[in-house]
Amino acid sequence: MPEASVQRPKMSTGGSPATSDIERYVLRVVAIADAPCELWFLDRLLAHAGVPTWPTLDATLEDLLCRGTLVDSPAGLRLASPRLRDAVLAETPVSTQRGLRESAAEALADAGRPAQAARHLLRAMPTTAQRARALAARLATDPAVGPTLSADLLLAGGPPGTADRLLDWLVATADNLFLAGRLAEAMHLLRTELAVDRYGPRQRALLLGRLGAYYATRRPSLSMTYLERALDQHLDGAQRSWTLAMRASVAARFGYDDSGDLLAEAQQAHRAVPTADGEIRLALTRAARATAAADLPSASRILQDVDADAPAARSQLVFLRVDRIANQLSLGRYTDARSALDAVTDEIDTLGGVARPLVTALDCVARLAVGEFAEAGARARLALDGPQADALTDEARATLLATVVEDLLRRGEVSMARALLTPEKPALAWPDGLQWFHLGAAAAADPEPERHAPLLRAILEMSNRSAAPLLLVPHHGPRLVRTALLLGDRQHAQILASHLKRVAGTVNNRLWQGIAHHADGIITGDPAALATAVARLRTTAARPALADALFELGRSARVPREEAIDVLDECAALYARLGATGDHDRARQHRQQLGAGTRTRNAVRPDGPAALTPAEARVAELLAGGATKQQAAAELFISFHTVDTHLRAIYTKLGIRSRVQLARLWDARPPS
């Protein structure tokens, strides 16, 4: 047939270009696929709809590809443009779309792609067939379907009719909402059901226990109250075992005196009536008790022995991963911890959004521990001011705020740090106040710590309860020892020092040996202990801890003058490399008091460009050469935000204020 006589329709941007029923179905399936559409998927859905496939499908696809309506790729088929996809969907009846998505969910579930299946099914619900509702209930329990999708599936399906099934649905939905980081929704769901009062004592106790579990992330005192109220009710064996395990977990994490007895009771109940995740919850509790007692190696062994791949581990996996990272940070294994943090961040959707604030807070304290103050402060600000700020737990918010405060104080921005601290009215009574420990540790860096005496005295008092809050940021320990002495509280200074010595004894690494010697040197005034601390800390990645120990040694009255000058010079240079402008100036002031000259605040730092980290030097090289921040970010494969953070650190370390000064200084630097 002559080419001119073939009636090929032109692609229309205003409607579907289909000319037959099979073309129409093909385009609809590809449009609802939400990703490149594989041939098996297309064949399955067309067959489900009763549309003839091979060899008709083969010819149809070839024709649509030749006309440019479809585009092929190694991943699958897609429509030629988003506009065409919108046109196809606009001409597809809603009921047809719903039916296609139900079929898509069944096909993907059978193919072992439960998360994709769940997303399709959600687009078809809540008005869907009973068969699809059964599939939704099955997908909601699949480990590969994250808590957010699981919660949405259960909510879209709605509660079942019978009372027993309603309670199971309610608990499953609330648990998934909690793991998804949607705590307010979970608690509202439970409170509403309790207010309806449609249950007997056993069912009410189950709901009270769940409320107690959720309150552990915000109000541990209220958490224990709810758990105790649940245990006062008539619980069956499995419910009692679960509630006892949860109570023991809260008690261990917040330093209750009877946490050992509560753990023993929970273990006995679990042996009598095992629950699905009971053994893992009890393992986390044992690890928390070991950490509170400063026995980090035992905590590490307990956490590593847990089988994270066991089906029962699903509900506790996020907390297991977070506790393992915290243990690595406490042991000073910063490289391992950073790798684990990256892995958890990549798996947030599967693990659950409840991990997001916990991971962000751990990332910030990891950066504080190694001296990345500017980056830690910037990340903490983003989290505090971001769209999910309202979902932060008290502990996560306090830790992020502490990160910002420490960054400001290290840079000498004392008034700005105080402006952040002044409006805060944290709960100072134990156990709720323990969540604010890191904020108190940051406030202790204020040149006038007595301004924050109520907060500081509260966290010093709570240090009796647990060593755990001291372990994530090593340099916080010696700082709080000195603060306790300044406040006239020698008893708690010695308690803190004993915690640090116990950590050093169990861990037996140079980081904690250095920290323990630093604390001992502060209490005894012995420069030999401080010198030992410096020697130990030189071999670690905890650079702020080393700089602080050098500062303590350099200002000791029992160190010879010339030696003190050398120590303070090294200390000031190290603070400059960390971008800790305020600490640098304090070290230079003490050196000046010993009779040596000092530079002005805006002068170039002693080490000049050599004070920059490799990452900062790469940014400085590009910006000094005339690149914009956007161009530097693209060249280095980093974000604009990271470039901006590096630039602020560069200005601080080099004592400059503009790009012009940077260019001049960079051109004048000595050849490397």
N, C-alpha and C positions, 0 to 999 in steps of 0.2 A: 504494500500500500504506500503511495507517495506520502512523504513526510508532511506535506501541507494539508493532507486530508485527515490526519490524526487529530482528534479533538481533545487536546490536553488542557485541562483547566489550569488557569494561572493560580498561584498561591494567593489567597485572600488574607489580608490582615484583619478583616472585620468579621470573619466567620470561619468555620471548619472547611478545609478543602476536600473533604471526603466525597467520593462519587458513588460509593456502594456501601452496603451494610458491613461487609468485612473491613473495608477501609475505615469506616466510622468506629468500629469496635477496636481496631488496632490503635487508632489515634487516641481513643479514650483510655485504653489500658496504659499506653506509654505516658499519657498525661497524668494519670493518677499514681504512677510508679514513684514519683518524688525523688527519683534517682535514675541513672541509666538503666534501661529496661533490658534484662537478659531474655534470650529467646525462650528458654524453658518456662520463664514466668509468663511471657506473652502467650505461649502455647497452652499453658495450664488454665489461664483465665478465659481465653477464648473457648476452650473446650468446655469449661464450666458453664459458659453462657450458651452453649449449643451452637456456636458458630463454626462452620467447617474450617479445618486448618490445612494441613498438607494435602496436596501440593498447592492448594489455593493460597495459603499464607505465604509461601515462598514467592509466588508471582506478585502478590500484593505488596510485599515488602520491597521487592526489586523496583516495582513501579513507583512507590512512594519515595524511595531513595533517589531514583533517577529524577523525579520531579523536584527534589530538594525539600520535600515536606518533612522527611526524617533524615537524621544524621546518624551514621554508624560510628562506633568507637570500640576499642578493645573491652571497655567496661559494659557496653550495651547500646541500645538505641535511645535516642532522645529526639524531641521535636526541634524543629529548626530554630525556634526563638521562644523566649518567654511569652512574647505577645501572642504567638500562635497557640501556645499551651493554654493561656488564659481564654482564648477564643473557643478552643475545644471544650474546656471545662464549662464555659458559660452556656454552651449549647447542649450540655449533657444534663438530663434531669437529675435532681437531687437524689431521688430514689435509685436511679441507675448508678450514680456515684457510690452510694452507700452499699449497694449490692456488690459492686466491683471491689470495694475496699474490704468487705467481709470475705470475699473469695481470695483477695490478695493476702489477708491475714492468715487464712487457712493454709494457703500454698507456702507462705514463708515459714509458718510454724512447722509444717511437715518437712521443710527443707533445713530445719535447724537454725533458723534466724528469728528467734523469739522477740528480740527488741524491735526489729523492723515490723514484725507481725503486730506487736502491741501498738506501734504508732499508727498503723493503718486501721486497726480496730477502733482506736480512740476517735478517729475521724468519722467512723460510722455510728458511734454510740451517741446518746443513750437509746435512741429508737432503733433497735436491732433485733434479730431473731434469737430465740432461746438458745439455739445451737451456738451462736456467736457469743452469747453471755457465758455459756459454759467454757468456751475457749478463752474468754477474758479472765475468768476465775483461774484457769490453769496457767495462763501466762503470768498472772500476778504473783505466782509462787515460783516462777522460774528464776534461778540465780543470775541468768544473763540479762534479765529485765531489771533495770535499776529501780530504786525505791520511788522515784518521782513518777515513772511510768506505771509502776504497780499501784501506787496510791490513786493515780488518775483513773486507771482501769476500774478499780474497786468503787470509786466514787461515781463514775459514769454508769456503772452497772446498777448502782443503788442497793440499798439493804434488802436482804431476802425477807420472806414473810414470817418464818417461824422464829420463835424467841431464841432457841439455842443457836440456830444459824446466824441470827442477827448479832448475837454477842461475839461469835467467831469473826464475823465480817467487821464488826466495830473495832475489835482488838487488832486485826490484821491491817485495817485501814489506818488506824492511829499509829501503829508501829511504823508503817511505811511513810506516813507523813513526817514522823519524827526523824527517821533516817534520811529523808529527803531534805531536812533542814527547815521544814515547815512546822515548827514547834507550836506556834500560835494556833494554827488550824487543828493540830492534833489535840491540844488541850481544850479548845473550844468544843470539839466533837465529844470528848469525854465528859466535860462539865455539863453539856446539854443533856446527855443521856442520864447522868446522875440526877439532874434536876427533874427529869421526867418521872423518875422513881418507879420504873416499871419492872425492876428486878428484885430478886430475893437477896438475902445477906451474902450468899456465896458469890453471886454475880457482881454485887456492889463492891465486895472486897477486891475482886479482880480488877475492876475499873479504878478503884482507889490505888491499888498497887501500881497500875500503869501510870497514873498521875504522879505518883511518887518517883517513879523511874525518870520521867521527863523533867521533873523539877530539879533533879540532880545537876543539870547543866546551868541552872540559874540560882535556885535557892536551896542549897543542901539541907538547911535546917527544916524547911517545909517538906523536902523530899523524905526525910526521916520520919516526920510526923505522919504523912500519908501512908508510908510503908508500915509504921507501927499500927495505925488504925486498920489497915488491911489485915494484919496478922491477928488483930483482936477479933476478927470475924471468923465464921466457920468456913475454912478453905479446904478443898480436897488436897490430896497428897501432892499432885503436880503443881498446883497453884501455890501451895505453901513453900515447896522447894524453890520455885522461881522467886517468890517474894523474899525469902530468907537470903538467897544469893544476891539479890539486888541490894538489900539492906547492908549486907556485909561489904559489898563493893563500895557503896557510898561511905561507909564507916572507915574503910581502909584508905580511901583517897583523901579524906578530910581529917584524918588523925584522931578518930574517936578512941578513947582509952580502952574500950572493950571490943575493939575491932577483931582481936584474936579470938575471943570467945564467940563473937557473932560469926566469924568465918568457920569455926569448928562446928557450930550448930547448923550452918548452911551446908557444909560438907556431909554431915550426918544425914540431913534430909535428902540430899542428892543421892547418896548411896541407897537410901530406902526407896526413893521414887525419882529416878533419873529424868531430867527434862532435856529437850532437844539441844539447847545451847547452854545447859547448866555447867558442864565441865569447862567450857571455854570461859564463861563468866567467872567461875571460881578461880581459874588460872590467872585471869586478869587481876582478880582480887589479891591473890597471893603475890603477884608481881608488884602490885601497888603497896602492899605491906612491906615488901623487901625494899622498895625505893624509899618509903617513908623512914625506914631504919638505916638508910644510906648504904644498903647492901646492893649496889648496882649489878655486880656479876651474877648474883642469884636471880635478880629480876630479869636479866638478860637471858639466862638459861630457861627460866619459866616461859618467857615470851617466845623464844625460839622453838621450844618443844611443842607448841600448839600447832596442830595441823590446820593451816589456813585454807586448805582445799576441801576439808570435810563439809558435807552439805549443811550440817548444823552450825557451821561457822558463819553462815551468811549474815545473820543479824548482828553479829559481834565483830565482823571482819574490819569494819572501818575503825573501831576502837582498838583492835589488835594492831593494825597498821600504824595508827597514831602513837600508841604506847611504845611500839618498837622504835619509831623515829625519836621520840623523847628520850628513850634509853640510850640510843646512839649519841645524841647530842650531849647527854649527861656524862657519857664516857669519853667525850672529846673526839669522837669519830665523825668529824664534820663532813668529810668527803662522802662517806657512806650515807650519812643523814641527808645530805643535799640530793644525792641520787634517789633515795627513797622518797623524798619530798616531791621531786619531779615526777616519779612514777605514780604517786598517789594523785597528784594534780591531773595527770592524764586520765585517771580512772574515776574521777569524781562522779560522773554520771552513773556509773555502775555501783560504786561504793555507797554513794549517797551524799547529798548536799550538806548534811550535818558535819561532814569533814571539812568543808571549805573554810570556815573561820578558824578551826583548829589548825589546819595546815598553814594558813596565812600567818597565824600567830607564831607557830613553830619556825616558819621561814624567817620571820623578823628576828626572833631571839637567836637563831643560828647566825644571822648576819651581825647582830650585836656582839656575839661571842668572839667573832674573828675580826671585828673592827670595821665592818662595812656600814658605818653609821648613816651616811647620807642615803644609801640605797635602802637600808632598813626603814629609816624615817619616811622616805617617799612612799614605800609600799604600804606602810602602816597608815599614812594619811589617806591614800587611795581607798583602803578598806573602810576607814572610819567615815569617809565622806561619800562613799559609793552608794549605789542603789540598794545594796543588801545590808546597809548599816543597821537597820532596825532588827535584823535577824541575828545580830551578834549576841552571843551569851555574855554574861557579866565578866567571866574570866577572859574570854577572847578580847572583849573591848578593853578591859583593864590592861592586858598585855600589849595591845596595839597602842594604846595611849601612853603606856610606859615607854615604848620604843620611841615615840615622837618626843616625849619629854627628855629622854636620855640623849637623843640626837641633838636637841636644842642646847642642853646643858653642856655637852661635850664641845659644841661650837661656840660657847660663851654667850648664847642668846638666853640669858637667865630670866629676863623680864617676860619673854614670850613663854618660856616653860612655866613660870609661875602663873601666868594668865590662864594656861590650860589647867593647872592643878587647882587653882582657887575655887572655881565653881563646882568641882567634883565633891559629891557627898557620899562617899562609898560606905557600905555597911562595914562597920569596924568590929562588930562582935563576931566571935568564932561560932560556927564554921563558915558562915557566909563571907566574912572578911578575908578568909584565906585566899579567895579568888583575886583579891586586890594586892597580893604580896608583891608582884613585879612592879606595880605602880609605886609602892612604898620604896622598893629598892632603887628605882629611878629617882624618886624625890630625894633620896639620901645623897645624891650627887650635887644637890644645891649647895653653893658655897655657905649658905646659912641654913643648914638642915633643920634647925630648931623651929623654923617657920612652919614646918609640917609635922610638928611633934605629935599631935594626936594620931595621925596615920602611922608614923614611924613607931610609936610606942605600941600601937595595936599589932603591927606585924612582928615586932620583936617578941611580944607576948605569945603570939601564935607560933613562933619558931620552936616552942616547946613541943608542939604537936607532931611536926613532921619535918624531915630534912628535905623532902621532895622539892619545895619551891626554890631552894638554894641551888639546885643542881643544873638547871638549864643554862644559866649565864654565869660562868665561873667567877668573874670579877665582882659580882654582886655580893659574894660572901665576905671578903675582906672589907668591902665598903661598908657593909652593915655592921661589922665588928667595930670599925672606927666610929660609926655613927652612934652606936650604943654607948661607947665610952664618952663621946661628946655630950650625950644626954644624961650622963652620970649613971648609966645602967650597966655596971660591970658584970652583973650576974648573967644577963642575956648575951653580953659580948662573949663570955666564956662558954655559954651554951652553944652559940653559933660556931665558935672555934672548935668545940668538941665535935659538932656535926662534921665540920670540914676535915678534922683529923680522922674521924671514922670513915669518911669517904676515901681518904688517901690510903687508909689501912686496908680497905676491902678492894679498891680498884688497883692500887699499886702501879699507877702510871705517873709520868713526870708532871702532867698538868695538875692533878690533884695534890701531888706532893708539894708543888710550888704554891698552890693556893693555901694549903694548910700551913706551910712555913710563913707565908705572908701574914695570915691571921695571927699566928703565934708571935711574929715580930711586932705587930701592932700592939698586942696586949703586953708583951714583956719589954718592948722598946729595945730589943736585942738586934743590932745591925747584922750580926752573923746569920740570924734566921732570915732576915730580909735578903741578904746576899745569896743565901741558899735558894730562896724563892726565885730570885732573878735567874740564877744558874739553871734551875729546873725549867722555868717558863721559856727560856730562850729557844728550847728545842720543840716548842709546841706552836700550834696555829692560833692560839689565844693571845693575839697581840695586845689587846687592851689590858689583859691581866698582866702582861709583862710590863707595859708602860706604867701602869699604876704601881706595880712593885718597885720599879726604878724610881718613881716619884717619891714613894715612901722611904726608900733607902737614901735618896739624895737629900731629903730634908731632915734626916735623922741627926740629932745633935751630937751623936756619938761617932759619926763618920768624919774622918779628917777632911779639912776644907778642900784641898786639891782633888781628892777622890770624889767628894760630893759634887764639885763643879763638873768633873768628867761625867758622872752619872746623870746629872741634870741636863747636860748637853745632849747625851744620848736619848734621854727621856723626851726632851723637847723635839728632837728630830723625829722620833718615832710618833709622837702625837701629831706632828705636822703631816707625816705620811698618811696617817689615819684620817686627816681632815678635822681633827679635834682641836680647833683653833683656841677655844677657851682653855683647855687643858694645856696646850702649848704655851699660852701666855702665862699661866700660873707657874709652869716650870721655869720659864725665863725670868719671871719676877723673883723666884727663890734663888736662882743663879745670880741675879743682880745683887741680891742682898748679901751674897757671899763675896762681893767685890768685883765681879766681872761685868763687862758691858752687855747690853742687850739691844736688839733691834726694835724698831717701832712696829706697831701692829700691822701697818700697811706695807712694810718692807717685804722684799722677796725673802722667803723662808730660807734657812741655812742651806738646804740641799737643792734648792731651785727645782728645775725639771726632774732631777733625780728622785725627788720625793714622790713623783707620780707613779701609780701602779701601771702595769703594762696596758690595761684597758684604757686608763685615763690618758696615757701617752699617745695611744692611737687616735683617740678623739682629738687631743690637742694638736697633733700633727695635721689632721685634716682641716680643723677650724682655723688654725694659724695660716694655712695655705689658701684660705678664702672660701672653703666649702660652707654651705649652710648646715643647720642642724639636721634638716630633712635629708640632705645629700650624705652627710656623715652617717646617719642611721641606715640609709640604703646601702652604702659602701661596706659597713661593718656588720650588716644583717642583725641589727638591734633596733629597739623601738626608739621613737623620738623622745619618750619619757626617760629612757636610760641615758641617752646622749645628754639631755638636760641635767640629769643627776650628776653625771661625770663632769659636766662643765662647771657646776657649782663647786664640786670638790676641787677642780683644777684652780679656780679663782681663789678658793680658801688657802690651798697649799702654796700657791705662788704669790699670794698677797696682792693680787691685781683685781681690777673691777671691769675691764672691758676687753673686747676682742682685739682692739688696736694694741693694747698693752701685751696681750698674749702673743700677737704676731711679732712685735718687737723683741720680746723676751725669747721667743722660740728661735728667731733669726740670730740672736746674740749668744745662744747657748754654745758651750765648747763642743768640739767634734767628739763623737763617741768612739 
